[in-house]
Amino acid sequence: MEYHRTKDILHVMNVLGHKNIKNTLVYAHLVDIKDDEYVCKTAKGVDDAEALIESGFEYVTDIGDVKLFRKKK
């Protein structure tokens, strides 16, 4: 789950105490995040984006002039 949260396999390797990345890769795919549910919000300006980040949302992408954010339910 830490890998899916951070997308940093080297960080996960260190957290798990593995000396070989192959051991970490065995476990990284075991968590299926397809069923995760998110709350999605949009931000049109810096103030909106700042408020979302401060409340735990993570930036996803831009669509036009709108920024999309999400947070797990």
CHARMM internal coordinates of N, CA and C (Angstrom, degrees):
IC EDIT
DIST 1 N 1 CA 1.4509
DIST 1 CA 1 C 1.5324
ANGL 1 N 1 CA 1 C 110.39
DIST 1 C 2 N 1.3063
ANGL 1 CA 1 C 2 N 116.60
DIHE 1 N 1 CA 1 C 2 N -33.02
DIST 2 N 2 CA 1.4714
ANGL 1 C 2 N 2 CA 120.40
DIHE 1 CA 1 C 2 N 2 CA 178.08
DIST 2 CA 2 C 1.5243
ANGL 2 N 2 CA 2 C 110.59
DIHE 1 C 2 N 2 CA 2 C -62.32
DIST 2 C 3 N 1.3338
ANGL 2 CA 2 C 3 N 117.36
DIHE 2 N 2 CA 2 C 3 N -37.77
DIST 3 N 3 CA 1.4644
ANGL 2 C 3 N 3 CA 119.98
DIHE 2 CA 2 C 3 N 3 CA 178.22
DIST 3 CA 3 C 1.5203
ANGL 3 N 3 CA 3 C 110.95
DIHE 2 C 3 N 3 CA 3 C -64.16
DIST 3 C 4 N 1.3141
ANGL 3 CA 3 C 4 N 117.35
DIHE 3 N 3 CA 3 C 4 N -43.80
DIST 4 N 4 CA 1.4651
ANGL 3 C 4 N 4 CA 120.33
DIHE 3 CA 3 C 4 N 4 CA -178.98
DIST 4 CA 4 C 1.5251
ANGL 4 N 4 CA 4 C 111.04
DIHE 3 C 4 N 4 CA 4 C -68.53
DIST 4 C 5 N 1.3319
ANGL 4 CA 4 C 5 N 117.03
DIHE 4 N 4 CA 4 C 5 N -25.98
DIST 5 N 5 CA 1.4545
ANGL 4 C 5 N 5 CA 120.95
DIHE 4 CA 4 C 5 N 5 CA 177.58
DIST 5 CA 5 C 1.5320
ANGL 5 N 5 CA 5 C 111.26
DIHE 4 C 5 N 5 CA 5 C -77.45
DIST 5 C 6 N 1.3375
ANGL 5 CA 5 C 6 N 117.36
DIHE 5 N 5 CA 5 C 6 N -42.48
DIST 6 N 6 CA 1.4632
ANGL 5 C 6 N 6 CA 121.32
DIHE 5 CA 5 C 6 N 6 CA -173.28
DIST 6 CA 6 C 1.5245
ANGL 6 N 6 CA 6 C 114.57
DIHE 5 C 6 N 6 CA 6 C -102.28
DIST 6 C 7 N 1.3096
ANGL 6 CA 6 C 7 N 117.66
DIHE 6 N 6 CA 6 C 7 N -24.15
DIST 7 N 7 CA 1.4693
ANGL 6 C 7 N 7 CA 123.31
DIHE 6 CA 6 C 7 N 7 CA -174.10
DIST 7 CA 7 C 1.5292
ANGL 7 N 7 CA 7 C 111.23
DIHE 6 C 7 N 7 CA 7 C 59.39
DIST 7 C 8 N 1.3284
ANGL 7 CA 7 C 8 N 116.72
DIHE 7 N 7 CA 7 C 8 N 29.31
DIST 8 N 8 CA 1.4662
ANGL 7 C 8 N 8 CA 122.62
DIHE 7 CA 7 C 8 N 8 CA -178.13
DIST 8 CA 8 C 1.5243
ANGL 8 N 8 CA 8 C 108.63
DIHE 7 C 8 N 8 CA 8 C -123.83
DIST 8 C 9 N 1.3205
ANGL 8 CA 8 C 9 N 116.77
DIHE 8 N 8 CA 8 C 9 N 94.86
DIST 9 N 9 CA 1.4617
ANGL 8 C 9 N 9 CA 121.68
DIHE 8 CA 8 C 9 N 9 CA -174.81
DIST 9 CA 9 C 1.5326
ANGL 9 N 9 CA 9 C 111.18
DIHE 8 C 9 N 9 CA 9 C -66.86
DIST 9 C 10 N 1.3329
ANGL 9 CA 9 C 10 N 118.40
DIHE 9 N 9 CA 9 C 10 N -31.81
DIST 10 N 10 CA 1.4625
ANGL 9 C 10 N 10 CA 120.36
DIHE 9 CA 9 C 10 N 10 CA 178.48
DIST 10 CA 10 C 1.5331
ANGL 10 N 10 CA 10 C 111.05
DIHE 9 C 10 N 10 CA 10 C -68.56
DIST 10 C 11 N 1.3162
ANGL 10 CA 10 C 11 N 116.54
DIHE 10 N 10 CA 10 C 11 N -37.60
DIST 11 N 11 CA 1.4688
ANGL 10 C 11 N 11 CA 120.69
DIHE 10 CA 10 C 11 N 11 CA 175.47
DIST 11 CA 11 C 1.5268
ANGL 11 N 11 CA 11 C 109.54
DIHE 10 C 11 N 11 CA 11 C -61.32
DIST 11 C 12 N 1.3107
ANGL 11 CA 11 C 12 N 116.90
DIHE 11 N 11 CA 11 C 12 N -45.67
DIST 12 N 12 CA 1.4666
ANGL 11 C 12 N 12 CA 121.40
DIHE 11 CA 11 C 12 N 12 CA -179.78
DIST 12 CA 12 C 1.5232
ANGL 12 N 12 CA 12 C 110.28
DIHE 11 C 12 N 12 CA 12 C -63.45
DIST 12 C 13 N 1.3123
ANGL 12 CA 12 C 13 N 116.61
DIHE 12 N 12 CA 12 C 13 N -40.56
DIST 13 N 13 CA 1.4650
ANGL 12 C 13 N 13 CA 120.43
DIHE 12 CA 12 C 13 N 13 CA 178.24
DIST 13 CA 13 C 1.5327
ANGL 13 N 13 CA 13 C 110.25
DIHE 12 C 13 N 13 CA 13 C -57.68
DIST 13 C 14 N 1.3298
ANGL 13 CA 13 C 14 N 116.37
DIHE 13 N 13 CA 13 C 14 N -43.78
DIST 14 N 14 CA 1.4645
ANGL 13 C 14 N 14 CA 120.74
DIHE 13 CA 13 C 14 N 14 CA 179.13
DIST 14 CA 14 C 1.5258
ANGL 14 N 14 CA 14 C 111.48
DIHE 13 C 14 N 14 CA 14 C -68.05
DIST 14 C 15 N 1.3245
ANGL 14 CA 14 C 15 N 117.78
DIHE 14 N 14 CA 14 C 15 N -41.58
DIST 15 N 15 CA 1.4663
ANGL 14 C 15 N 15 CA 121.22
DIHE 14 CA 14 C 15 N 15 CA 179.80
DIST 15 CA 15 C 1.5260
ANGL 15 N 15 CA 15 C 110.51
DIHE 14 C 15 N 15 CA 15 C -61.60
DIST 15 C 16 N 1.3241
ANGL 15 CA 15 C 16 N 116.63
DIHE 15 N 15 CA 15 C 16 N -40.97
DIST 16 N 16 CA 1.4649
ANGL 15 C 16 N 16 CA 120.69
DIHE 15 CA 15 C 16 N 16 CA -178.39
DIST 16 CA 16 C 1.5268
ANGL 16 N 16 CA 16 C 112.50
DIHE 15 C 16 N 16 CA 16 C -80.91
DIST 16 C 17 N 1.3250
ANGL 16 CA 16 C 17 N 117.18
DIHE 16 N 16 CA 16 C 17 N -12.38
DIST 17 N 17 CA 1.4547
ANGL 16 C 17 N 17 CA 120.73
DIHE 16 CA 16 C 17 N 17 CA 178.97
DIST 17 CA 17 C 1.5112
ANGL 17 N 17 CA 17 C 114.11
DIHE 16 C 17 N 17 CA 17 C 78.46
DIST 17 C 18 N 1.3254
ANGL 17 CA 17 C 18 N 117.08
DIHE 17 N 17 CA 17 C 18 N 21.47
DIST 18 N 18 CA 1.4576
ANGL 17 C 18 N 18 CA 120.31
DIHE 17 CA 17 C 18 N 18 CA 179.25
DIST 18 CA 18 C 1.5232
ANGL 18 N 18 CA 18 C 110.35
DIHE 17 C 18 N 18 CA 18 C -78.41
DIST 18 C 19 N 1.3155
ANGL 18 CA 18 C 19 N 116.28
DIHE 18 N 18 CA 18 C 19 N 143.64
DIST 19 N 19 CA 1.4654
ANGL 18 C 19 N 19 CA 121.23
DIHE 18 CA 18 C 19 N 19 CA 176.45
DIST 19 CA 19 C 1.5208
ANGL 19 N 19 CA 19 C 111.25
DIHE 18 C 19 N 19 CA 19 C -95.67
DIST 19 C 20 N 1.3301
ANGL 19 CA 19 C 20 N 116.67
DIHE 19 N 19 CA 19 C 20 N -16.85
DIST 20 N 20 CA 1.4533
ANGL 19 C 20 N 20 CA 122.08
DIHE 19 CA 19 C 20 N 20 CA -177.94
DIST 20 CA 20 C 1.5239
ANGL 20 N 20 CA 20 C 108.82
DIHE 19 C 20 N 20 CA 20 C -125.10
DIST 20 C 21 N 1.3271
ANGL 20 CA 20 C 21 N 116.52
DIHE 20 N 20 CA 20 C 21 N 128.05
DIST 21 N 21 CA 1.4687
ANGL 20 C 21 N 21 CA 121.79
DIHE 20 CA 20 C 21 N 21 CA -177.92
DIST 21 CA 21 C 1.5265
ANGL 21 N 21 CA 21 C 111.70
DIHE 20 C 21 N 21 CA 21 C -60.40
DIST 21 C 22 N 1.3345
ANGL 21 CA 21 C 22 N 117.22
DIHE 21 N 21 CA 21 C 22 N -27.30
DIST 22 N 22 CA 1.4634
ANGL 21 C 22 N 22 CA 120.16
DIHE 21 CA 21 C 22 N 22 CA 179.83
DIST 22 CA 22 C 1.5266
ANGL 22 N 22 CA 22 C 111.33
DIHE 21 C 22 N 22 CA 22 C -61.76
DIST 22 C 23 N 1.3267
ANGL 22 CA 22 C 23 N 116.95
DIHE 22 N 22 CA 22 C 23 N -35.58
DIST 23 N 23 CA 1.4621
ANGL 22 C 23 N 23 CA 119.94
DIHE 22 CA 22 C 23 N 23 CA 177.83
DIST 23 CA 23 C 1.5296
ANGL 23 N 23 CA 23 C 111.00
DIHE 22 C 23 N 23 CA 23 C -64.97
DIST 23 C 24 N 1.3126
ANGL 23 CA 23 C 24 N 116.52
DIHE 23 N 23 CA 23 C 24 N -39.51
DIST 24 N 24 CA 1.4633
ANGL 23 C 24 N 24 CA 121.15
DIHE 23 CA 23 C 24 N 24 CA 179.82
DIST 24 CA 24 C 1.5188
ANGL 24 N 24 CA 24 C 110.77
DIHE 23 C 24 N 24 CA 24 C -67.63
DIST 24 C 25 N 1.3177
ANGL 24 CA 24 C 25 N 117.06
DIHE 24 N 24 CA 24 C 25 N -40.81
DIST 25 N 25 CA 1.4615
ANGL 24 C 25 N 25 CA 121.12
DIHE 24 CA 24 C 25 N 25 CA -179.47
DIST 25 CA 25 C 1.5247
ANGL 25 N 25 CA 25 C 112.06
DIHE 24 C 25 N 25 CA 25 C -62.03
DIST 25 C 26 N 1.3213
ANGL 25 CA 25 C 26 N 116.93
DIHE 25 N 25 CA 25 C 26 N -29.30
DIST 26 N 26 CA 1.4688
ANGL 25 C 26 N 26 CA 120.73
DIHE 25 CA 25 C 26 N 26 CA 177.78
DIST 26 CA 26 C 1.5232
ANGL 26 N 26 CA 26 C 109.78
DIHE 25 C 26 N 26 CA 26 C -60.06
DIST 26 C 27 N 1.3279
ANGL 26 CA 26 C 27 N 117.52
DIHE 26 N 26 CA 26 C 27 N -38.30
DIST 27 N 27 CA 1.4578
ANGL 26 C 27 N 27 CA 122.08
DIHE 26 CA 26 C 27 N 27 CA -175.04
DIST 27 CA 27 C 1.5285
ANGL 27 N 27 CA 27 C 114.03
DIHE 26 C 27 N 27 CA 27 C -91.46
DIST 27 C 28 N 1.3097
ANGL 27 CA 27 C 28 N 117.95
DIHE 27 N 27 CA 27 C 28 N -24.99
DIST 28 N 28 CA 1.4665
ANGL 27 C 28 N 28 CA 121.04
DIHE 27 CA 27 C 28 N 28 CA -173.13
DIST 28 CA 28 C 1.5214
ANGL 28 N 28 CA 28 C 112.89
DIHE 27 C 28 N 28 CA 28 C -61.74
DIST 28 C 29 N 1.3034
ANGL 28 CA 28 C 29 N 118.59
DIHE 28 N 28 CA 28 C 29 N -30.83
DIST 29 N 29 CA 1.4648
ANGL 28 C 29 N 29 CA 121.22
DIHE 28 CA 28 C 29 N 29 CA -177.05
DIST 29 CA 29 C 1.5217
ANGL 29 N 29 CA 29 C 113.36
DIHE 28 C 29 N 29 CA 29 C -88.41
DIST 29 C 30 N 1.3150
ANGL 29 CA 29 C 30 N 118.70
DIHE 29 N 29 CA 29 C 30 N -4.51
DIST 30 N 30 CA 1.4643
ANGL 29 C 30 N 30 CA 121.00
DIHE 29 CA 29 C 30 N 30 CA -174.66
DIST 30 CA 30 C 1.5196
ANGL 30 N 30 CA 30 C 113.98
DIHE 29 C 30 N 30 CA 30 C -72.48
DIST 30 C 31 N 1.3246
ANGL 30 CA 30 C 31 N 118.54
DIHE 30 N 30 CA 30 C 31 N -24.26
DIST 31 N 31 CA 1.4558
ANGL 30 C 31 N 31 CA 121.24
DIHE 30 CA 30 C 31 N 31 CA -179.11
DIST 31 CA 31 C 1.5204
ANGL 31 N 31 CA 31 C 108.42
DIHE 30 C 31 N 31 CA 31 C -90.14
DIST 31 C 32 N 1.3193
ANGL 31 CA 31 C 32 N 115.84
DIHE 31 N 31 CA 31 C 32 N 123.51
DIST 32 N 32 CA 1.4608
ANGL 31 C 32 N 32 CA 121.94
DIHE 31 CA 31 C 32 N 32 CA 179.81
DIST 32 CA 32 C 1.5171
ANGL 32 N 32 CA 32 C 108.31
DIHE 31 C 32 N 32 CA 32 C -97.75
DIST 32 C 33 N 1.3583
ANGL 32 CA 32 C 33 N 117.08
DIHE 32 N 32 CA 32 C 33 N 109.74
DIST 33 N 33 CA 1.4512
ANGL 32 C 33 N 33 CA 119.83
DIHE 32 CA 32 C 33 N 33 CA -177.39
DIST 33 CA 33 C 1.5243
ANGL 33 N 33 CA 33 C 112.37
DIHE 32 C 33 N 33 CA 33 C -95.51
DIST 33 C 34 N 1.3066
ANGL 33 CA 33 C 34 N 118.15
DIHE 33 N 33 CA 33 C 34 N 9.03
DIST 34 N 34 CA 1.4560
ANGL 33 C 34 N 34 CA 120.66
DIHE 33 CA 33 C 34 N 34 CA -179.65
DIST 34 CA 34 C 1.5236
ANGL 34 N 34 CA 34 C 112.07
DIHE 33 C 34 N 34 CA 34 C -63.06
DIST 34 C 35 N 1.3169
ANGL 34 CA 34 C 35 N 117.17
DIHE 34 N 34 CA 34 C 35 N -28.50
DIST 35 N 35 CA 1.4516
ANGL 34 C 35 N 35 CA 120.81
DIHE 34 CA 34 C 35 N 35 CA -177.94
DIST 35 CA 35 C 1.5283
ANGL 35 N 35 CA 35 C 113.18
DIHE 34 C 35 N 35 CA 35 C -88.73
DIST 35 C 36 N 1.3317
ANGL 35 CA 35 C 36 N 117.64
DIHE 35 N 35 CA 35 C 36 N -1.32
DIST 36 N 36 CA 1.4576
ANGL 35 C 36 N 36 CA 119.70
DIHE 35 CA 35 C 36 N 36 CA 178.96
DIST 36 CA 36 C 1.5228
ANGL 36 N 36 CA 36 C 110.08
DIHE 35 C 36 N 36 CA 36 C -64.91
DIST 36 C 37 N 1.3161
ANGL 36 CA 36 C 37 N 115.64
DIHE 36 N 36 CA 36 C 37 N 141.61
DIST 37 N 37 CA 1.4586
ANGL 36 C 37 N 37 CA 120.87
DIHE 36 CA 36 C 37 N 37 CA 178.18
DIST 37 CA 37 C 1.5203
ANGL 37 N 37 CA 37 C 108.34
DIHE 36 C 37 N 37 CA 37 C -111.12
DIST 37 C 38 N 1.3238
ANGL 37 CA 37 C 38 N 115.66
DIHE 37 N 37 CA 37 C 38 N 142.22
DIST 38 N 38 CA 1.4521
ANGL 37 C 38 N 38 CA 121.95
DIHE 37 CA 37 C 38 N 38 CA -177.10
DIST 38 CA 38 C 1.5118
ANGL 38 N 38 CA 38 C 111.03
DIHE 37 C 38 N 38 CA 38 C -126.27
DIST 38 C 39 N 1.3121
ANGL 38 CA 38 C 39 N 115.11
DIHE 38 N 38 CA 38 C 39 N 152.68
DIST 39 N 39 CA 1.4555
ANGL 38 C 39 N 39 CA 122.94
DIHE 38 CA 38 C 39 N 39 CA 166.40
DIST 39 CA 39 C 1.5144
ANGL 39 N 39 CA 39 C 105.31
DIHE 38 C 39 N 39 CA 39 C -97.02
DIST 39 C 40 N 1.3167
ANGL 39 CA 39 C 40 N 117.61
DIHE 39 N 39 CA 39 C 40 N 129.43
DIST 40 N 40 CA 1.4600
ANGL 39 C 40 N 40 CA 121.58
DIHE 39 CA 39 C 40 N 40 CA -178.98
DIST 40 CA 40 C 1.5212
ANGL 40 N 40 CA 40 C 110.16
DIHE 39 C 40 N 40 CA 40 C -111.47
DIST 40 C 41 N 1.3214
ANGL 40 CA 40 C 41 N 115.23
DIHE 40 N 40 CA 40 C 41 N 140.27
DIST 41 N 41 CA 1.4654
ANGL 40 C 41 N 41 CA 122.22
DIHE 40 CA 40 C 41 N 41 CA 178.49
DIST 41 CA 41 C 1.5143
ANGL 41 N 41 CA 41 C 108.67
DIHE 40 C 41 N 41 CA 41 C -136.94
DIST 41 C 42 N 1.3302
ANGL 41 CA 41 C 42 N 115.99
DIHE 41 N 41 CA 41 C 42 N 158.20
DIST 42 N 42 CA 1.4600
ANGL 41 C 42 N 42 CA 121.46
DIHE 41 CA 41 C 42 N 42 CA 177.67
DIST 42 CA 42 C 1.5234
ANGL 42 N 42 CA 42 C 109.92
DIHE 41 C 42 N 42 CA 42 C -118.87
DIST 42 C 43 N 1.3252
ANGL 42 CA 42 C 43 N 114.46
DIHE 42 N 42 CA 42 C 43 N 154.17
DIST 43 N 43 CA 1.4649
ANGL 42 C 43 N 43 CA 121.00
DIHE 42 CA 42 C 43 N 43 CA 177.32
DIST 43 CA 43 C 1.5182
ANGL 43 N 43 CA 43 C 108.37
DIHE 42 C 43 N 43 CA 43 C -134.06
DIST 43 C 44 N 1.3202
ANGL 43 CA 43 C 44 N 115.73
DIHE 43 N 43 CA 43 C 44 N 131.70
DIST 44 N 44 CA 1.4605
ANGL 43 C 44 N 44 CA 120.06
DIHE 43 CA 43 C 44 N 44 CA 178.01
DIST 44 CA 44 C 1.5158
ANGL 44 N 44 CA 44 C 112.58
DIHE 43 C 44 N 44 CA 44 C -101.98
DIST 44 C 45 N 1.3182
ANGL 44 CA 44 C 45 N 116.34
DIHE 44 N 44 CA 44 C 45 N -12.74
DIST 45 N 45 CA 1.4573
ANGL 44 C 45 N 45 CA 119.14
DIHE 44 CA 44 C 45 N 45 CA -178.90
DIST 45 CA 45 C 1.5132
ANGL 45 N 45 CA 45 C 111.49
DIHE 44 C 45 N 45 CA 45 C -144.17
DIST 45 C 46 N 1.3228
ANGL 45 CA 45 C 46 N 114.65
DIHE 45 N 45 CA 45 C 46 N 175.77
DIST 46 N 46 CA 1.4578
ANGL 45 C 46 N 46 CA 121.23
DIHE 45 CA 45 C 46 N 46 CA -177.89
DIST 46 CA 46 C 1.5266
ANGL 46 N 46 CA 46 C 111.01
DIHE 45 C 46 N 46 CA 46 C -62.84
DIST 46 C 47 N 1.3205
ANGL 46 CA 46 C 47 N 117.46
DIHE 46 N 46 CA 46 C 47 N -41.56
DIST 47 N 47 CA 1.4661
ANGL 46 C 47 N 47 CA 120.50
DIHE 46 CA 46 C 47 N 47 CA -179.43
DIST 47 CA 47 C 1.5197
ANGL 47 N 47 CA 47 C 111.69
DIHE 46 C 47 N 47 CA 47 C -62.30
DIST 47 C 48 N 1.3416
ANGL 47 CA 47 C 48 N 116.94
DIHE 47 N 47 CA 47 C 48 N -42.55
DIST 48 N 48 CA 1.4654
ANGL 47 C 48 N 48 CA 120.95
DIHE 47 CA 47 C 48 N 48 CA 177.67
DIST 48 CA 48 C 1.5253
ANGL 48 N 48 CA 48 C 110.78
DIHE 47 C 48 N 48 CA 48 C -62.88
DIST 48 C 49 N 1.3194
ANGL 48 CA 48 C 49 N 116.52
DIHE 48 N 48 CA 48 C 49 N -45.41
DIST 49 N 49 CA 1.4677
ANGL 48 C 49 N 49 CA 121.34
DIHE 48 CA 48 C 49 N 49 CA -179.03
DIST 49 CA 49 C 1.5229
ANGL 49 N 49 CA 49 C 110.75
DIHE 48 C 49 N 49 CA 49 C -63.75
DIST 49 C 50 N 1.3095
ANGL 49 CA 49 C 50 N 116.81
DIHE 49 N 49 CA 49 C 50 N -42.10
DIST 50 N 50 CA 1.4608
ANGL 49 C 50 N 50 CA 121.09
DIHE 49 CA 49 C 50 N 50 CA 179.49
DIST 50 CA 50 C 1.5285
ANGL 50 N 50 CA 50 C 111.15
DIHE 49 C 50 N 50 CA 50 C -61.60
DIST 50 C 51 N 1.3214
ANGL 50 CA 50 C 51 N 116.43
DIHE 50 N 50 CA 50 C 51 N -43.57
DIST 51 N 51 CA 1.4605
ANGL 50 C 51 N 51 CA 120.70
DIHE 50 CA 50 C 51 N 51 CA 179.65
DIST 51 CA 51 C 1.5278
ANGL 51 N 51 CA 51 C 111.24
DIHE 50 C 51 N 51 CA 51 C -63.49
DIST 51 C 52 N 1.3219
ANGL 51 CA 51 C 52 N 117.25
DIHE 51 N 51 CA 51 C 52 N -40.33
DIST 52 N 52 CA 1.4641
ANGL 51 C 52 N 52 CA 120.65
DIHE 51 CA 51 C 52 N 52 CA 179.22
DIST 52 CA 52 C 1.5258
ANGL 52 N 52 CA 52 C 111.29
DIHE 51 C 52 N 52 CA 52 C -66.04
DIST 52 C 53 N 1.3157
ANGL 52 CA 52 C 53 N 117.12
DIHE 52 N 52 CA 52 C 53 N -44.41
DIST 53 N 53 CA 1.4654
ANGL 52 C 53 N 53 CA 120.83
DIHE 52 CA 52 C 53 N 53 CA 179.60
DIST 53 CA 53 C 1.5234
ANGL 53 N 53 CA 53 C 110.43
DIHE 52 C 53 N 53 CA 53 C -62.77
DIST 53 C 54 N 1.3156
ANGL 53 CA 53 C 54 N 116.78
DIHE 53 N 53 CA 53 C 54 N -41.83
DIST 54 N 54 CA 1.4659
ANGL 53 C 54 N 54 CA 120.82
DIHE 53 CA 53 C 54 N 54 CA 179.70
DIST 54 CA 54 C 1.5271
ANGL 54 N 54 CA 54 C 111.97
DIHE 53 C 54 N 54 CA 54 C -65.49
DIST 54 C 55 N 1.3285
ANGL 54 CA 54 C 55 N 117.21
DIHE 54 N 54 CA 54 C 55 N -24.64
DIST 55 N 55 CA 1.4641
ANGL 54 C 55 N 55 CA 119.71
DIHE 54 CA 54 C 55 N 55 CA 179.37
DIST 55 CA 55 C 1.5286
ANGL 55 N 55 CA 55 C 112.52
DIHE 54 C 55 N 55 CA 55 C -96.44
DIST 55 C 56 N 1.3520
ANGL 55 CA 55 C 56 N 116.92
DIHE 55 N 55 CA 55 C 56 N 13.35
DIST 56 N 56 CA 1.4506
ANGL 55 C 56 N 56 CA 120.54
DIHE 55 CA 55 C 56 N 56 CA 171.79
DIST 56 CA 56 C 1.5151
ANGL 56 N 56 CA 56 C 116.49
DIHE 55 C 56 N 56 CA 56 C 98.57
DIST 56 C 57 N 1.3184
ANGL 56 CA 56 C 57 N 118.22
DIHE 56 N 56 CA 56 C 57 N 4.58
DIST 57 N 57 CA 1.4642
ANGL 56 C 57 N 57 CA 120.62
DIHE 56 CA 56 C 57 N 57 CA 178.06
DIST 57 CA 57 C 1.5187
ANGL 57 N 57 CA 57 C 109.87
DIHE 56 C 57 N 57 CA 57 C -79.94
DIST 57 C 58 N 1.3387
ANGL 57 CA 57 C 58 N 115.90
DIHE 57 N 57 CA 57 C 58 N 151.76
DIST 58 N 58 CA 1.4598
ANGL 57 C 58 N 58 CA 121.10
DIHE 57 CA 57 C 58 N 58 CA 176.07
DIST 58 CA 58 C 1.5231
ANGL 58 N 58 CA 58 C 109.05
DIHE 57 C 58 N 58 CA 58 C -115.29
DIST 58 C 59 N 1.3295
ANGL 58 CA 58 C 59 N 115.46
DIHE 58 N 58 CA 58 C 59 N 143.06
DIST 59 N 59 CA 1.4563
ANGL 58 C 59 N 59 CA 122.56
DIHE 58 CA 58 C 59 N 59 CA 179.02
DIST 59 CA 59 C 1.5250
ANGL 59 N 59 CA 59 C 109.42
DIHE 58 C 59 N 59 CA 59 C -68.22
DIST 59 C 60 N 1.3411
ANGL 59 CA 59 C 60 N 116.27
DIHE 59 N 59 CA 59 C 60 N 137.67
DIST 60 N 60 CA 1.4604
ANGL 59 C 60 N 60 CA 121.09
DIHE 59 CA 59 C 60 N 60 CA 179.03
DIST 60 CA 60 C 1.5237
ANGL 60 N 60 CA 60 C 110.59
DIHE 59 C 60 N 60 CA 60 C -112.32
DIST 60 C 61 N 1.3467
ANGL 60 CA 60 C 61 N 117.51
DIHE 60 N 60 CA 60 C 61 N -59.07
DIST 61 N 61 CA 1.4640
ANGL 60 C 61 N 61 CA 120.41
DIHE 60 CA 60 C 61 N 61 CA -175.79
DIST 61 CA 61 C 1.5243
ANGL 61 N 61 CA 61 C 110.21
DIHE 60 C 61 N 61 CA 61 C -167.35
DIST 61 C 62 N 1.3287
ANGL 61 CA 61 C 62 N 115.62
DIHE 61 N 61 CA 61 C 62 N 173.78
DIST 62 N 62 CA 1.4654
ANGL 61 C 62 N 62 CA 122.15
DIHE 61 CA 61 C 62 N 62 CA 172.55
DIST 62 CA 62 C 1.5159
ANGL 62 N 62 CA 62 C 108.91
DIHE 61 C 62 N 62 CA 62 C -106.42
DIST 62 C 63 N 1.3184
ANGL 62 CA 62 C 63 N 115.26
DIHE 62 N 62 CA 62 C 63 N 141.92
DIST 63 N 63 CA 1.4670
ANGL 62 C 63 N 63 CA 121.47
DIHE 62 CA 62 C 63 N 63 CA 169.77
DIST 63 CA 63 C 1.5215
ANGL 63 N 63 CA 63 C 105.41
DIHE 62 C 63 N 63 CA 63 C -131.24
DIST 63 C 64 N 1.3195
ANGL 63 CA 63 C 64 N 114.90
DIHE 63 N 63 CA 63 C 64 N 108.88
DIST 64 N 64 CA 1.4590
ANGL 63 C 64 N 64 CA 118.82
DIHE 63 CA 63 C 64 N 64 CA -174.18
DIST 64 CA 64 C 1.5147
ANGL 64 N 64 CA 64 C 109.69
DIHE 63 C 64 N 64 CA 64 C 63.72
DIST 64 C 65 N 1.3336
ANGL 64 CA 64 C 65 N 116.46
DIHE 64 N 64 CA 64 C 65 N -127.82
DIST 65 N 65 CA 1.4635
ANGL 64 C 65 N 65 CA 120.26
DIHE 64 CA 64 C 65 N 65 CA 179.35
DIST 65 CA 65 C 1.5334
ANGL 65 N 65 CA 65 C 112.38
DIHE 64 C 65 N 65 CA 65 C -99.98
DIST 65 C 66 N 1.3308
ANGL 65 CA 65 C 66 N 116.82
DIHE 65 N 65 CA 65 C 66 N 18.18
DIST 66 N 66 CA 1.4689
ANGL 65 C 66 N 66 CA 122.20
DIHE 65 CA 65 C 66 N 66 CA -179.01
DIST 66 CA 66 C 1.5268
ANGL 66 N 66 CA 66 C 109.39
DIHE 65 C 66 N 66 CA 66 C -114.25
DIST 66 C 67 N 1.3099
ANGL 66 CA 66 C 67 N 116.05
DIHE 66 N 66 CA 66 C 67 N 137.48
DIST 67 N 67 CA 1.4626
ANGL 66 C 67 N 67 CA 121.76
DIHE 66 CA 66 C 67 N 67 CA 175.93
DIST 67 CA 67 C 1.5341
ANGL 67 N 67 CA 67 C 108.35
DIHE 66 C 67 N 67 CA 67 C -100.92
DIST 67 C 68 N 1.3219
ANGL 67 CA 67 C 68 N 116.69
DIHE 67 N 67 CA 67 C 68 N 135.16
DIST 68 N 68 CA 1.4636
ANGL 67 C 68 N 68 CA 121.87
DIHE 67 CA 67 C 68 N 68 CA 179.46
DIST 68 CA 68 C 1.5227
ANGL 68 N 68 CA 68 C 110.08
DIHE 67 C 68 N 68 CA 68 C -101.52
DIST 68 C 69 N 1.3281
ANGL 68 CA 68 C 69 N 115.06
DIHE 68 N 68 CA 68 C 69 N 137.98
DIST 69 N 69 CA 1.4587
ANGL 68 C 69 N 69 CA 122.74
DIHE 68 CA 68 C 69 N 69 CA 178.67
DIST 69 CA 69 C 1.5178
ANGL 69 N 69 CA 69 C 108.74
DIHE 68 C 69 N 69 CA 69 C -129.26
DIST 69 C 70 N 1.3445
ANGL 69 CA 69 C 70 N 116.66
DIHE 69 N 69 CA 69 C 70 N 156.55
DIST 70 N 70 CA 1.4465
ANGL 69 C 70 N 70 CA 120.05
DIHE 69 CA 69 C 70 N 70 CA 177.15
DIST 70 CA 70 C 1.5337
ANGL 70 N 70 CA 70 C 110.15
DIHE 69 C 70 N 70 CA 70 C -144.75
DIST 70 C 71 N 1.3354
ANGL 70 CA 70 C 71 N 114.13
DIHE 70 N 70 CA 70 C 71 N 157.07
DIST 71 N 71 CA 1.4634
ANGL 70 C 71 N 71 CA 121.82
DIHE 70 CA 70 C 71 N 71 CA 176.73
DIST 71 CA 71 C 1.5169
ANGL 71 N 71 CA 71 C 106.66
DIHE 70 C 71 N 71 CA 71 C -148.03
DIST 71 C 72 N 1.3312
ANGL 71 CA 71 C 72 N 116.15
DIHE 71 N 71 CA 71 C 72 N 138.98
DIST 72 N 72 CA 1.4608
ANGL 71 C 72 N 72 CA 120.01
DIHE 71 CA 71 C 72 N 72 CA 178.69
DIST 72 CA 72 C 1.5143
ANGL 72 N 72 CA 72 C 109.89
DIHE 71 C 72 N 72 CA 72 C -63.44
DIST 72 C 73 N 1.3393
ANGL 72 CA 72 C 73 N 115.38
DIHE 72 N 72 CA 72 C 73 N 143.08
DIST 73 N 73 CA 1.4660
ANGL 72 C 73 N 73 CA 120.30
DIHE 72 CA 72 C 73 N 73 CA 176.90
DIST 73 CA 73 C 1.5031
ANGL 73 N 73 CA 73 C 110.86
DIHE 72 C 73 N 73 CA 73 C -70.07
END
COOR INIT
IC SEED 1 N 1 CA 1 C
IC BUILD
